[in-house]
Amino acid sequence: MTERIGHHPTNFWAYDAETGLVDLSRGAQGTQLSIQTTTNPIRLNPDTSVMVIVDMQNFFLSPAVRPRASEQNPTPAESAAQALLGGGIQAARRHGIRIVWLNWGLTEEDLRNAPPGMMRTFGPYDSSRHDMSHAVPSQDGMIRVKNRELYKGLGVEIGSVDLGGGQKVEGGRVLMRYSWNTALYGPLEQEFRANNPDHSSSASSKPDILIHKNRTSGLCLPNSDLENFLKGNGITTLLFAGVNTDQCVGSTLMDAASKGYDCILLRDASATTTPFSASETWEWNVANCWGWVTTCDALKDGKFN
């Protein structure tokens, strides 16, 4: 027996109580893609779905500014990139799901309008460098120590960055559009260029698109570039990947859920350096409150029916 979830005539899901399948296609005709999640199997319409890859930029991924703790262990962000490059991106393309790269990329106007809270996040303001003897007690490890070579402030020049092997590059101004630090990280940049008509003559009929954001969430402000793209293309379902799970990925996902989009978190293609089981907390909330949690392998194994 199929139960309809939602009262709107065109905006609803269909739930099969016998199999647990949740159909997100909203009655679309033709073959749809079914994938497994950590809870219910789901069915979606690739034509109204996109994969949103958040902040996979040099500022957050490049070993030149985010060195590994050891040579043997990749950073969480590198592991997420490996999951995408190891099949997640190609699976989405093979299934007809378009790729949206959502990146920080501030303009001068964005910088002028940046709220103090955002300026503090990326600025040199570091609580741990002050006398904490009178601070309200908190659990050990709750205070982040920032890399002063990187967290200089929005719009501030990073300076020369040593890429190794005698190669150096100007890092550019922190999170400003078209600088090295906001460019997609190496292999991911190659993926984007390979399926973007501005860079490749072999781009698919659903080419990758890069959208800039000027807040932690790409959907918090009205008429953001991301929201205008989603509305203009009739998108209803978003698969999320990138960094950080509990910050830019999570805040964009929460705003998307609040605006009525279907939200699917690719847990192996999302990462954070936040301790205290931050990733697990977000996975729990997404799976039980805001949408679904799955993996790149499950996406690869998706079936049309």
Secondary structure, 3 states (H helix, E strand, C coil): CEEEECCCCCCCEEEECCCCCEECCCCCCCCCEEECCCCCCEEECHHHEEEEEECCEHHHHCCCCCCCCECCECCHHHHHHHHHHHHHHHHHHHCCCEEEEEEECECHHHHHHCCHHHHHHHCCCCHHHCCCCCCCCCCCCCCCCCCCCCCCCCCCECCEEEEECCEEEECCECCECCCHHHCECHHHHHHHHHCCCCCCCCCCCCCCEEEEECCCCCCCCCCCHHHHHHHHCCCCEEEEEEECHHHHHHHHHHHHHHCCCEEEEEEEEEECCCCCCHHHHHHHHHHHHHCEEECHHHHHCCEEC
